[in-house]
Structure formats: structure tokens, C-alpha cells
Amino acid sequence: MDRWIRRGLERAFADKIAVTNATRPRDVAALVASLKPQPGPTLKRFGPRHDGGYLMPDDLEGVVACISPGVSTECGFDDEMAARGLDVFMADASVAGPSTPNDRFHFFPKHLDITDSERTMTLEQLCAKAPAGDLILQMDIEGAEYPVLAAAGEDLLRKFRIMIIELHDLDQMFSRFAFNIMRPVFGKLTKHHAVVHIHPNNCAEAVQRGSLSVPPVLEFTLYRKDRMTGGSGEPLSFPHALDAPCAPGRPDVDLPRCWWQSTV
């Protein structure tokens, strides 16, 4: 192989540039624009100051339960939901149980997946454990969210008044293969819900392609559109005053302007 070609390939892999069919920049730009946060109600921080804490509308009156797959070792958000009177239905096969005991916690040692097995359960099965009524979803399942959400029915997602979802590997949307998986998932999430906040996890720096900048991991807060009754009047600004770095020992990552300005 010509040494210049070899050197170019080595540099591409070192820079994590996919050598697959690339997504057209205008398609990535259109997807990013469709996820622009909308002005909504005043946001409040729930959970700890750093990792495991999230911003969402303080609209819990009438919510019957919190669905919380991906438990790991941080339960600050779940503790706060329980303190507000909500039962919390948790699923994670990687831990023996929640790090703190709580009578309102209902733990299932299973990962979320698209099938039911000894070690897995579906989102629908987890939600079926909760009473009927509006729910909150707080999901951090390390990349498994894409098949789980793709398999979730529209009626199931409409049960969630608020959804907080950490989405991983978003920089892969520059690859056509990954983009074709992500786009319908985002379309499903935003059919009945509006994005009201986005916060980058500072575990990795944003990936730049031309005018587009995509943080690999983003925390999305989505609010059901029938609850959007006007906003606080505050202009969109990132970072939000209540945002905090997930990992306090690392430099923070601001949400790139292409994610919240009118044009990209």
C-alpha cells in the first residue's frame, strides 16, 4: 500500500473519523435543529449537584410514579422523587440493588432490552409495575436506550409527563448507519414531547464537523406538549444557571450554539 495512503488511514482512525458512508451535513443539521430546546416552564434541579442531578419542570402534581432504569451507584434523583411521594421503579442487572434503601423503591435486577428474559425486561414491562397515570422517566442505560426507545410504542411514551434521558454516542450521527438509527428515535421522542433542556455530560469533548459540533453524551429533558402552557419568559441560554458538570474534576462542556440557536 502506498505509504501516503497508509498514513492517511492511520490518521483517520487515530482521529476517530469513520471510514463508512458519511451522513450529509444538511441531514445532521436538520436533526440537530429539530431538537432545539423550546421555552417552557421554569426548570428546577432535582438530585445531586453533579452526576445524577437533572433539570426538569417542577410539575409533579398528579404524577403517580417514576420509572428509573439504570441504577448504578447514584440514587439522589430517585431519593428526591420518593421524598415527593412517588414510588420509583428501578431496573439494573449490573448492581445488587439501589445504594440507599427506601420503602418507595421497587428494584428489579434486570437490564432494559427489547425482549423479556432472565436478565432483561422491556420498558413496557417495567412501566406495567407502576399504577395507572402519568409517569416520569429517568433513563441512563449506557447506549441501550436506542433499541429500547425504538421498540417502545407511542401510547407508552405518552404516559411520561417528563422524560430525562441520557443519550450516548451522539457523535456517531456523522455516520449514515448510526444516523439512520438515531433519527427515528428522536422523531418518536419529539412527537408528543418538546425538548426543554439539554446538558452535555463532560465525560468527552464535542466532535466538530464543519459548522456542526456534537457532544458524544447529552442529557435531554423532554416535557409532554399538552403540559406546555407558556413559559417563564426567560430567554434560552446555555449553560443554565442550575447546570453543573457531571464530573467535577474535568473541564465542563458547554452546549454548542448549533443546538440552541435558530440556525446552524
C-alpha positions in Angstrom: 0.0 0.0 0.0 1.3 3.5 -0.8 2.8 5.0 2.3 0.8 8.2 1.9 -2.5 6.2 1.8 -1.4 4.2 4.8 -0.5 7.3 6.7 -3.9 8.9 5.8 -5.8 5.8 7.1 -3.8 5.7 10.3 -4.6 9.4 10.9 -8.3 8.8 10.2 -8.5 6.0 12.7 -6.5 7.9 15.2 -8.9 10.9 14.9 -11.9 8.6 15.1 -13.1 9.6 11.6 -15.4 6.9 10.3 -14.5 5.3 7.0 -18.1 4.4 6.3 -20.7 6.3 4.4 -20.9 9.7 6.0 -24.2 11.5 6.7 -24.8 14.5 4.6 -24.1 17.6 6.7 -27.5 19.1 5.9 -29.2 16.0 7.3 -27.3 16.2 10.6 -28.0 20.0 10.7 -31.8 19.3 10.2 -31.8 16.7 13.0 -29.9 19.0 15.4 -32.3 21.8 14.6 -35.3 19.6 15.3 -34.0 19.1 18.8 -33.6 22.8 19.7 -34.9 23.4 23.2 -38.2 25.2 23.5 -39.0 27.9 26.1 -41.2 26.3 28.7 -41.8 26.4 32.4 -39.2 27.3 34.9 -36.7 24.5 35.4 -35.7 23.2 38.8 -32.7 20.9 39.6 -33.6 17.5 41.1 -31.0 15.2 42.6 -27.3 15.9 43.4 -25.2 18.8 42.3 -23.1 16.8 39.8 -23.7 13.4 38.1 -27.2 12.1 38.7 -28.8 15.5 39.0 -31.1 16.8 36.3 -33.1 19.9 35.4 -36.8 19.5 34.7 -40.1 21.3 35.2 -41.5 21.2 38.8 -44.8 19.7 37.6 -45.2 16.6 39.7 -48.8 17.1 40.9 -50.7 14.1 39.7 -47.7 12.0 38.6 -48.1 8.5 40.1 -44.5 7.1 39.8 -41.0 7.5 38.5 -39.6 4.9 36.1 -35.8 4.7 36.6 -33.8 2.2 34.6 -30.0 2.4 35.0 -29.4 2.5 38.8 -25.6 2.2 39.2 -24.5 3.7 42.5 -26.2 7.1 42.4 -29.8 7.4 43.7 -30.0 11.1 44.6 -32.6 11.8 42.0 -34.7 8.7 43.0 -34.5 9.7 46.6 -35.9 13.1 45.8 -38.7 11.6 43.8 -39.5 9.3 46.7 -39.4 12.3 49.1 -42.0 13.9 46.8 -44.3 10.9 47.3 -43.6 8.9 44.2 -42.9 5.2 44.1 -39.7 4.6 42.0 -39.5 1.5 39.8 -35.8 0.7 39.1 -34.1 -1.8 36.8 -30.4 -2.7 36.5 -28.7 -6.0 36.3 -25.2 -4.6 37.0 -25.9 -3.9 40.7 -27.4 -5.9 43.5 -29.8 -3.0 44.4 -30.0 0.7 45.0 -27.2 2.3 47.0 -29.6 3.7 49.6 -32.7 1.8 51.0 -36.1 3.4 50.6 -39.5 1.9 51.1 -40.7 3.6 47.9 -38.0 1.9 45.8 -39.0 -1.2 43.7 -35.9 -2.8 42.3 -35.7 -5.4 39.5 -32.2 -6.9 38.8 -32.7 -6.8 35.0 -31.4 -4.6 32.2 -33.8 -2.9 29.9 -33.9 -4.6 26.4 -36.4 -5.3 23.6 -37.1 -8.8 24.9 -38.0 -10.5 28.2 -35.5 -13.0 29.7 -33.9 -14.0 33.0 -31.7 -10.9 32.8 -33.7 -8.5 30.7 -37.1 -6.8 30.6 -38.8 -4.3 28.3 -39.7 -0.7 29.1 -43.4 -1.7 28.8 -42.9 -4.4 31.4 -41.2 -2.1 33.8 -44.0 0.5 33.4 -46.6 -2.1 34.0 -45.3 -2.4 37.6 -46.5 1.2 38.2 -50.1 2.3 38.9 -52.1 3.8 36.0 -51.5 7.5 35.5 -48.8 10.0 34.4 -45.2 8.9 34.9 -41.7 10.3 34.9 -38.9 8.6 33.0 -35.3 9.0 34.1 -33.1 6.7 31.9 -29.4 6.3 31.8 -28.6 2.9 30.3 -25.3 3.4 28.6 -26.3 3.3 24.9 -29.0 0.6 25.2 -31.6 3.5 25.0 -31.7 3.4 21.2 -33.2 -0.1 20.7 -35.3 0.3 23.9 -36.9 3.5 22.7 -37.2 2.3 19.1 -39.3 -0.7 20.4 -41.5 1.5 22.7 -45.0 2.1 21.5 -46.4 5.6 21.1 -49.0 5.1 23.7 -46.4 4.0 26.2 -44.2 7.1 25.6 -47.3 9.4 26.0 -47.6 8.1 29.6 -44.5 10.1 30.5 -45.2 13.6 31.5 -41.5 14.3 31.7 -38.6 12.3 30.3 -35.0 12.7 31.3 -32.8 10.6 29.0 -29.0 10.5 28.7 -28.2 9.7 25.1 -24.8 8.2 24.2 -22.6 8.1 21.2 -24.3 11.0 19.5 -21.1 11.9 17.6 -21.8 8.7 15.6 -24.6 10.5 13.9 -22.0 11.7 11.4 -22.0 8.0 10.2 -25.0 7.3 7.9 -25.6 3.9 9.6 -25.9 5.3 13.1 -27.8 8.4 11.9 -30.5 6.1 10.3 -31.0 4.5 13.8 -31.0 7.8 15.8 -33.2 9.9 13.6 -36.4 7.8 14.0 -35.8 7.5 17.7 -35.6 11.3 18.1 -38.7 11.6 15.9 -40.6 9.3 18.2 -39.4 11.2 21.3 -40.4 14.6 20.0 -43.8 13.6 18.5 -45.7 14.3 21.8 -42.9 15.9 23.8 -40.9 19.1 23.5 -37.2 19.3 24.3 -37.0 21.9 27.2 -33.3 21.4 28.2 -30.1 19.8 27.1 -27.0 19.4 29.1 -23.7 17.9 27.9 -22.0 15.2 30.0 -18.4 16.3 30.3 -17.1 12.8 30.0 -16.0 13.6 26.5 -15.3 16.7 24.3 -17.6 17.7 21.5 -16.8 16.4 18.0 -16.6 19.0 15.3 -17.5 18.5 11.6 -17.6 21.8 9.7 -20.1 24.1 11.5 -21.6 21.3 13.5 -20.4 20.3 16.9 -21.9 17.3 18.7 -21.1 16.3 22.3 -21.0 12.5 22.5 -23.2 12.3 25.5 -26.2 14.7 26.2 -28.8 14.7 28.9 -32.2 15.6 27.4 -35.2 16.8 29.3 -38.5 16.4 27.4 -41.9 17.7 28.5 -45.2 16.5 27.2 -46.6 19.1 24.8 -50.1 19.1 26.4 -48.4 20.5 29.6 -46.7 23.3 27.7 -48.9 26.2 28.8 -46.5 29.1 28.2 -43.1 29.7 29.6 -41.3 31.7 32.3 -40.4 34.3 29.7 -36.7 33.7 30.3 -34.6 33.6 27.1 -32.9 30.3 26.2 -29.3 30.4 27.5 -26.7 27.7 27.9 -25.4 26.6 30.3 -28.4 27.1 32.5 -27.7 28.7 35.9 -28.5 25.4 37.6 -26.3 23.3 35.3 -23.2 21.7 36.8 -20.5 19.4 35.3 -21.3 15.7 35.7 -17.7 15.0 36.6 -16.5 17.9 38.8 -12.8 17.1 38.2 -13.0 17.5 34.5 -13.4 20.7 32.3 -17.1 21.4 31.6 -18.5 21.1 28.1 -21.0 23.9 27.1 -23.8 23.0 24.8 -22.6 24.1 21.3 -24.6 27.0 19.8 -25.8 24.9 16.8 -28.0 23.0 19.3 -29.9 26.1 20.6 -29.6 28.9 18.2 -32.2 29.4 15.5 -29.8 28.4 12.7 -26.8 26.0 12.5 
